[in-house]
Amino acid sequence: RAGTETLYKGSGSIGSFYLGGTNLTPVKTMGASGTFSLFGTASCSSSTYWQICVQIKDAYTGSVLATDYTSGSSYNFQYYSMEISVTKGQKIQIYTYYTSSPSTDAKIDLDYILE
């Protein structure tokens, strides 16, 4: 589900990605008005400290609508979550990037609830 799509009320997965610097999902269109919650886990196969930023952006303007950071070390999983109010037809993108430089790739899981 990494492509352009419409997200309807309910829950689902946007996908799992291995980060390689910066990553921006294709446009996601809101299929209903309500509260959009983005959450999931991030992990890195590095024994050193790592930090990842997750943002929800407006697809047209690029403005940041919500931000959360997750960090860890020693190969552990860390959680992140955020929520925004959305309107039907609104277009967003999810942007993820390293705020530290791990020696190996990190994986992030993107899940959502629209209610």
Secondary structure as GFF3:
##gff-version 3
##sequence-region A 1 115
A	DSSP	beta_strand	5	7	.	.	.	ID=ss1
A	DSSP	beta_strand	10	19	.	.	.	ID=ss2
A	DSSP	beta_strand	22	24	.	.	.	ID=ss3
A	DSSP	beta_strand	28	30	.	.	.	ID=ss4
A	DSSP	beta_strand	34	44	.	.	.	ID=ss5
A	DSSP	beta_strand	50	58	.	.	.	ID=ss6
A	DSSP	beta_strand	64	72	.	.	.	ID=ss7
A	DSSP	beta_strand	77	86	.	.	.	ID=ss8
A	DSSP	beta_strand	91	98	.	.	.	ID=ss9
A	DSSP	beta_strand	106	114	.	.	.	ID=ss10
###
